Structures are given as C-alpha cells and as structure tokens.
C-alpha cells in the first residue's frame, strides 16, 4: 500500500491567479485598444509593460521566497494584483490604467514566483503544474465566453483582480517565514561534491534563453490573435471569443493528456516534437482568412501549447529541487511573454499577419533544438520500472511506470556512485604455493 498523493490546492490556486493575466492577454489588449482609443501598437505596449513588470518580480524575488515566507509574499502579490488591476478597471485615464497594469503585473509575478518555488519542491511538480494549467485554462475560457457580451475596457482586468481576491483565503495554508535560519543542505553536483552554487548552470542558462524566445513567439501571435480574427478572418468579436474559449477547452484536454502520459516518453520528445507542431499551428493561424482556418489554427495551437509548457515547467523544476531554476526560467519566459505583444504588433504592422506567422514559426524551429538538447542532457530517455541510469539525468529518477510505482528506494539519477571499499579478510591463512600443482592433459589419475 502506498500513501495517496495530496493535491497542493493553495499552490494550484496561486498558480492560477498568477498565470491568468498572460492567458487573457488578447482580449485585454483588444479592449484597451477599443475602449481607450489607443493604437494597436500602444495597446500592445501596455500589455508588454504588464508582463515585463511580472517578469521583474520573478527576478527580484526568486531567492527570497523561503526567507520572507511563502504566505507573506503570496499575500503581497495578491494585494498588488487586486489594487493594480482593480484600479485600472475602474478608470479611463490612460496614465492611471498603465500604472495599474504595471502594479498588477508585479503582483501576478509575485504570486507566480511563490507558486513556482513551492511547486518545484513537491514530490511530483509536473502533476502540480498540470493542475494549475488546467485551472487557469478553464477560468480563462469562461472569461472569453463572458466578456465579449459586456461593454467596458476593464472587464478582463477586473476578472484578474477578482480572482486574486478569491485566492487570498487559501494563502493561510501556506507556510510562514523562517524565524530561525536553518542550516542549508549543500547542493551536490555531478561529482558528488558539496557546493552552494546553482546546479546545472549551463543547462539552466540555455533553457532560460530558449524559453525567452519560445514565449515571445507564442505571445507575439497570442497578443494579436483577436485582431487576426476580426480584421483578417472577418469574424465578430463574440465569434472570436467563442473560438478562444474552444481553444482553451482543447488546451484542457491537452493538459489532461500530458498528465496521464507523465514521463513515459521523457521530456525531449514532448518538448521538441510539440514545439514543431506549434510552429505549424502558428503559421496556419496567422494566415487564416476565414472561420475554418482561424479556428483550426487556434484550437490546434492551444491544444499543444500547454502540453509543451507543462513539460518545460517540469524540466526547469528538475534542475534544482530548491526551485531557483524554476523561478529564473519562468521569469525569463515572462520576459519573452512581455516582449510578445509589441513584437507581434510591430511585425504585423510592417509585413502583415502571414509573414509575421512565418517568421515566428521559423524562430520556433530554431529554438526547439537547444530546448530538446537540455531535456536530453538532464533527463535522458524514460526509465523502465525499477531501472536506474548509471550516470547523467536530472535530480530525481524518472520512472515510466504506472501510478503507484514506489519511488522512495530508487537512487537519484546522476547521484554520485558509491565508493568501492576493499574489505580485508583477517584470520584467513594465505595459501602456500607448493600446495597446488599445474594441470596437464597428459597426466592421468595417479600419474607422477
């Protein structure tokens, strides 16, 4: 019998509150453009500032979560989100809206930082991040079905603020700050030597750089998807909202599939192969000229995007059990997300949506190579039940087994090999050379 896995619902809720702003980016930018009489580039810049503020929070707070306390930082982030997004939703003054978006973005980034750090410390970070993606996809889909039927520029901002307010009570179940500093366990590198340095630094830096470009390409399209549907595919805003809701619903199925698949295929194939599929979907969606092509591209893209993202989050978490790489890679991803809307707006204004899609797809094909390399280097192929790799791999053994396979007795992948100790056999007399003779085929029994 194995103990049932407990679901970290407070972390799932905090993950949802932090990730909701990027998920609602297309309608947020579109509403700001139409409701405040901004140009497409100006509205995209506001969205970029929001996400840039979120990424800044991750970089600044990555190493302070445990010291300050997850509960304290989570509540601070949720408070900033409520004040910032709520204030921006209640005013039509552009400077106040921009300020509120920046404050709210910092709050979202703070919540995401706490959630990422704590999820990385879970026994099954992939499962926790998958549940978070399921939650945020479902909530964003409900917003996309509701907002197009209501007036006002700040409805999506208000939805994010209300979500942060609803998550607040769950923060009481998060641990508080550490009053007495505990001795930190030193990290162990591939050779078994203790070090306080960040482990897997080269792989982490490559993954962070690749994630920045990967996220920028995703959100360059996501930030202008509403305009593609309205201006190029000639669809109404409610129809585009329904397409987005269906796409996020397909994303739910994709995340469920990723959760069921687990580590059976490792991480390299879902990350590399999934990115190639996403590149094709982006090219299709950007060149859409009607409902069929637009819906096909958006739905297929949103099916694979959260799947690959869940494996990337798990890969970053596996690089450091303390969650530092999870936060740093997530913050790099947020920087790419922040640059996405303005990148998509500029590319589409200069060359049109189809050319923008082709450029983004080509970039994703190039980025897939280093991400797959990191997954292969740090994770390798999935292991059979009970099998252990001799060398290499990430911090915990990957088991391609059914649910319930015990993982406790399995050594960590990449852990230092145990030294071979020579055990002397005291008291055993050494054999005398004369007591033995040579064997020969010509000598028979009793021969001399």
C-alpha positions in Angstrom: 0.0 0.0 0.0 1.3 3.5 -0.9 0.2 6.7 0.7 -2.2 8.7 -1.5 -0.8 11.8 -3.2 -2.2 15.0 -1.7 -3.1 17.8 -4.0 -1.5 21.2 -3.2 -4.6 23.2 -3.9 -3.3 26.5 -2.4 -0.4 26.4 -4.9 -2.7 25.5 -7.8 -4.9 28.5 -6.9 -1.9 30.8 -6.6 -0.6 29.5 -9.9 -4.0 30.3 -11.5 -4.0 33.8 -10.1 -0.5 34.5 -11.4 -0.9 33.0 -14.9 -4.4 34.4 -15.6 -3.1 37.8 -16.9 -1.0 36.2 -19.8 -3.9 33.9 -20.7 -6.2 36.9 -21.0 -3.7 39.0 -23.0 -5.5 39.1 -26.4 -8.8 40.4 -25.0 -7.0 42.7 -22.6 -5.1 44.3 -25.4 -8.1 44.5 -27.7 -10.3 46.0 -25.0 -7.7 48.7 -24.2 -7.3 49.5 -27.9 -11.0 49.9 -28.5 -12.1 51.2 -25.1 -9.4 53.8 -24.6 -8.9 54.8 -28.3 -5.3 53.5 -28.4 -3.5 52.4 -31.4 -2.7 48.7 -31.8 1.0 49.3 -31.0 0.1 51.4 -27.9 -2.3 48.8 -26.6 0.4 46.1 -27.2 2.9 48.2 -25.3 0.6 48.4 -22.3 0.3 44.6 -22.4 4.1 44.3 -22.6 4.6 46.6 -19.7 2.2 44.5 -17.6 4.1 41.3 -18.4 7.5 43.0 -18.0 6.6 44.0 -14.5 5.5 40.4 -13.8 8.9 39.1 -15.0 10.7 41.7 -12.9 9.0 40.4 -9.8 10.3 36.9 -10.6 13.9 38.0 -11.0 13.8 40.1 -7.8 12.1 37.6 -5.6 13.5 34.3 -6.8 15.8 33.9 -3.8 13.6 35.5 -1.1 10.6 33.2 -1.0 11.7 30.9 1.8 13.4 33.7 3.7 10.5 36.1 3.6 7.9 33.4 3.8 5.6 32.0 1.0 2.5 33.2 2.8 3.7 36.7 3.2 4.9 37.1 -0.4 1.8 35.4 -1.8 -0.5 37.8 0.1 1.6 40.8 -1.0 1.3 39.7 -4.6 -2.4 39.1 -4.4 -2.9 42.5 -2.8 -0.9 44.3 -5.5 -3.0 42.4 -8.1 -6.3 43.4 -6.6 -5.2 47.1 -6.2 -3.5 47.4 -9.6 -5.9 45.6 -11.9 -8.9 46.8 -9.9 -7.8 50.4 -10.1 -7.1 50.1 -13.8 -10.5 48.6 -14.4 -12.3 51.5 -12.7 -10.6 54.4 -14.5 -10.4 55.6 -18.1 -7.4 57.8 -17.6 -4.6 56.2 -19.7 -1.7 57.0 -17.3 -3.7 55.5 -14.4 -4.5 52.4 -16.4 -0.9 51.9 -17.3 0.2 52.4 -13.7 -2.5 49.9 -12.5 -1.4 47.4 -15.1 2.2 47.7 -14.0 1.3 47.3 -10.3 -1.0 44.4 -11.0 1.6 42.8 -13.2 4.1 42.9 -10.4 1.5 41.2 -8.2 0.9 38.5 -10.7 4.6 37.9 -11.0 5.0 37.7 -7.2 2.2 35.1 -7.0 3.7 33.1 -9.8 7.1 33.2 -8.2 5.8 31.8 -4.9 3.8 29.1 -6.7 6.7 28.1 -8.9 9.1 27.8 -6.0 6.8 25.7 -3.9 5.7 23.5 -6.8 9.4 22.7 -7.6 9.7 21.4 -4.0 6.7 19.0 -4.5 7.3 15.3 -5.0 5.5 15.5 -8.3 6.0 19.0 -9.7 4.6 18.0 -13.2 1.3 17.0 -11.6 1.0 20.2 -9.7 1.8 22.4 -12.7 -0.6 20.4 -14.8 -3.4 21.1 -12.4 -2.5 24.7 -12.4 -2.6 24.9 -16.2 -6.0 23.1 -16.1 -7.4 25.6 -13.6 -6.2 28.7 -15.4 -7.3 27.4 -18.8 -10.8 26.7 -17.5 -11.1 30.1 -15.9 -9.8 31.9 -18.9 -12.2 30.0 -21.2 -15.1 31.1 -19.0 -13.9 34.8 -19.2 -13.7 34.6 -23.0 -17.3 33.3 -23.2 -18.5 36.2 -21.0 -16.5 39.3 -21.7 -17.4 39.8 -25.4 -21.1 40.2 -24.5 -20.4 43.0 -21.9 -19.1 46.6 -22.5 -16.1 48.3 -21.0 -12.3 48.3 -21.3 -11.5 46.9 -17.9 -13.6 43.7 -17.7 -10.6 41.4 -18.1 -8.6 43.4 -15.6 -11.5 43.2 -13.2 -11.6 39.4 -13.7 -8.0 39.1 -12.8 -8.4 41.3 -9.7 -11.4 39.2 -8.5 -9.5 36.0 -9.0 -6.7 37.3 -6.8 -9.2 38.3 -4.2 -10.8 34.8 -4.2 -7.5 33.1 -3.8 -6.5 35.2 -0.8 -8.1 32.9 1.9 -6.2 29.9 0.6 -2.9 31.6 1.5 -3.5 30.7 5.1 -2.4 27.2 4.3 1.0 28.3 3.0 3.9 28.2 5.4 5.1 31.4 7.0 8.6 32.9 7.2 11.5 31.1 8.8 12.2 32.9 12.0 15.3 30.9 12.9 17.7 30.3 10.0 18.1 26.6 9.3 21.4 25.2 8.0 21.0 24.8 4.3 21.8 21.5 2.7 24.6 22.0 0.2 23.8 21.2 -3.4 25.5 18.2 -4.9 27.0 18.4 -8.3 27.5 15.6 -10.7 30.7 14.5 -9.0 29.2 14.4 -5.5 31.0 17.4 -4.1 29.1 19.9 -1.9 28.6 23.3 -3.4 26.4 26.3 -2.8 26.4 27.2 -6.5 23.3 26.9 -8.6 23.3 23.4 -10.1 23.2 22.7 -13.8 24.1 26.3 -14.6 24.9 25.7 -18.2 21.7 23.8 -18.9 19.7 26.3 -16.9 21.0 29.3 -18.8 20.4 27.6 -22.2 16.9 26.7 -21.1 16.2 30.2 -19.8 17.4 31.8 -23.1 15.4 29.4 -25.2 12.3 29.9 -23.1 12.5 33.6 -23.5 12.4 33.3 -27.3 9.8 30.4 -27.1 7.4 32.5 -25.0 8.0 35.6 -27.2 6.9 33.7 -30.3 3.9 32.3 -28.6 2.7 35.6 -27.2 3.5 37.6 -30.3 0.7 35.6 -32.0 -1.5 35.4 -28.9 -1.3 39.2 -28.5 -2.7 39.9 -32.0 -4.9 36.8 -32.4 -8.0 38.9 -31.7 -7.0 41.3 -34.5 -6.4 38.4 -36.9 -9.9 37.0 -36.2 -11.6 40.4 -36.6 -9.6 42.1 -39.3 -8.2 39.3 -41.4 -10.7 36.5 -40.9 -13.6 39.0 -40.8 -15.2 37.5 -37.7 -17.2 39.3 -35.0 -15.8 39.8 -31.5 -18.3 37.3 -29.9 -17.3 34.7 -32.5 -13.6 35.2 -31.8 -14.4 34.8 -28.1 -16.1 31.5 -28.7 -13.1 30.3 -30.8 -10.8 31.3 -27.9 -13.0 29.5 -25.4 -13.0 26.4 -27.5 -9.2 26.6 -28.0 -8.7 26.8 -24.2 -11.1 23.9 -23.8 -8.9 21.9 -26.2 -6.0 23.0 -24.1 -7.6 21.4 -21.1 -7.8 18.1 -23.0 -4.1 18.5 -23.9 -3.0 19.1 -20.3 -5.1 16.1 -19.2 -3.3 14.0 -21.8 0.1 15.3 -20.6 -0.8 14.5 -17.0 -1.8 11.0 -18.0 1.2 10.5 -20.2 3.6 11.7 -17.4 7.2 10.8 -18.0 6.6 7.7 -20.2 8.1 9.5 -23.2 10.6 11.5 -21.2 10.7 15.3 -21.8 12.7 15.6 -25.0 10.1 14.2 -27.4 7.1 16.2 -26.0 9.2 19.4 -25.9 10.9 19.1 -29.3 8.1 17.5 -31.2 5.4 19.6 -29.6 7.3 22.8 -30.5 7.5 21.7 -34.1 3.7 21.2 -34.2 3.2 24.6 -32.5 5.3 26.2 -35.2 2.9 24.8 -37.9 -0.1 25.9 -36.0 1.2 29.5 -35.6 1.8 29.7 -39.4 -1.7 28.4 -40.1 -3.4 30.7 -37.6 -1.6 33.8 -38.8 -2.6 33.2 -42.4 -6.2 32.5 -41.6 -8.8 34.2 -43.9 -12.0 32.6 -42.6 -13.6 30.9 -39.6 -12.4 27.4 -40.5 -8.7 28.2 -40.8 -8.7 30.6 -37.9 -10.5 28.1 -35.6 -8.3 25.2 -36.7 -5.1 27.0 -36.1 -6.1 28.5 -32.7 -7.6 25.2 -31.4 -4.6 23.1 -32.5 -2.2 25.6 -31.2 -3.8 25.9 -27.8 -4.0 22.1 -27.6 -0.3 21.6 -27.8 0.9 24.9 -26.1 0.0 24.0 -22.5 1.3 20.4 -23.0 4.8 21.6 -24.0 4.6 24.3 -21.3 3.9 21.7 -18.6 7.0 19.7 -19.6 9.1 22.8 -19.7 8.0 23.8 -16.2 8.8 20.3 -15.0 12.2 20.4 -16.7 13.1 23.7 -15.1 11.9 22.3 -11.7 14.1 19.2 -12.1 17.3 21.3 -12.5 17.1 22.5 -8.8 14.9 20.9 -6.1 15.0 24.3 -4.3 13.1 25.8 -7.1 15.6 28.5 -8.1 15.8 27.5 -11.8 12.0 27.1 -11.9 11.6 30.8 -10.9 14.5 32.1 -13.1 13.4 30.2 -16.2 9.8 31.2 -15.5 11.0 34.8 -15.2 12.9 34.6 -18.5 9.8 33.1 -20.0 7.8 36.1 -18.6 10.3 38.5 -20.3 9.6 36.8 -23.6 5.9 37.0 -22.9 6.3 40.7 -22.2 8.0 41.3 -25.5 5.4 39.2 -27.3 2.6 41.7 -27.8 4.8 44.5 -29.0 6.7 42.1 -31.3 3.6 40.8 -32.8 2.2 44.3 -33.3 5.3 45.6 -35.0 5.8 42.6 -37.2 2.2 42.5 -38.3 2.2 46.3 -39.0 5.4 46.1 -41.1 4.8 42.9 -43.0 1.3 41.6 -42.3 0.0 38.7 -40.3 1.0 35.8 -42.7 4.6 37.0 -42.8 4.6 37.5 -39.1 3.4 33.9 -38.6 6.1 32.6 -40.9 8.9 34.5 -39.0 7.6 33.2 -35.7 7.3 29.6 -36.9 10.9 29.7 -38.2 12.1 31.1 -34.9 10.4 28.2 -33.0 12.0 25.6 -35.3 15.4 27.0 -34.3 14.6 27.3 -30.6 13.4 23.7 -30.4 16.9 22.4 -30.9 18.5 23.8 -27.6 15.4 23.0 -25.6 15.4 19.4 -26.7 19.2 19.3 -26.1 18.7 20.4 -22.5 15.9 17.8 -22.0 18.2 15.0 -23.4 21.2 16.1 -21.3 19.4 16.5 -18.0 16.7 13.8 -18.3 17.6 11.3 -21.0 15.1 8.6 -22.0 12.5 7.4 -19.6 13.4 4.6 -17.4 11.7 1.3 -17.0 10.1 0.5 -13.7 12.9 0.0 -11.2 15.7 0.7 -13.6 18.3 3.3 -12.7 20.7 5.2 -15.0 24.4 4.8 -14.2 25.3 8.4 -15.0 23.6 11.6 -16.1 20.0 12.6 -15.8 18.1 15.1 -13.7 17.8 15.2 -9.9 15.2 12.5 -9.5 14.8 9.2 -11.2 12.2 9.1 -14.0 10.1 6.0 -13.9 8.0 5.0 -16.8 5.7 3.0 -14.6 2.0 3.0 -13.7 0.6 5.1 -10.9 1.7 3.7 -7.6 5.2 2.7 -8.5 7.3 3.2 -5.4 10.0 5.9 -5.9 11.5 6.0 -2.4 14.1 3.2 -2.7 15.2 4.3 -6.2 18.5 6.2 -6.2 18.6 9.7 -7.7 19.6 9.8 -11.3 23.0 11.4 -11.6 23.8 10.8 -7.9 27.5 10.0 -7.1 28.4 6.4 -7.4 29.1 4.6 -4.1 32.9 4.1 -3.5 34.2 0.5 -3.7 35.6 -0.4 -0.3 38.1 -3.3 -0.1 37.3 -5.5 2.9 40.3 -7.4 4.3 39.6 -11.0 5.4 41.5 -11.1 8.6 42.4 -14.5 10.0 42.3 -16.4 6.7 45.6 -18.1 6.1 47.4 -17.4 2.8 47.6 -20.4 0.6 51.1 -21.9 0.2 52.3 -22.1 -3.4 53.5 -25.6 -3.0 50.1 -26.9 -2.1 48.9 -26.6 -5.7 50.2 -28.2 -8.9 49.6 -27.5 -12.5 47.0 -29.3 -14.6 48.1 -31.1 -17.7 46.1 -33.1 -20.3 48.8 -35.9 -20.4 48.7 -36.7 -16.8 46.3 -39.3 -15.7 45.0 -40.3 -12.3 47.9 -41.3 -10.1 50.4 -40.0 -12.6 53.7 -38.6 -11.3 
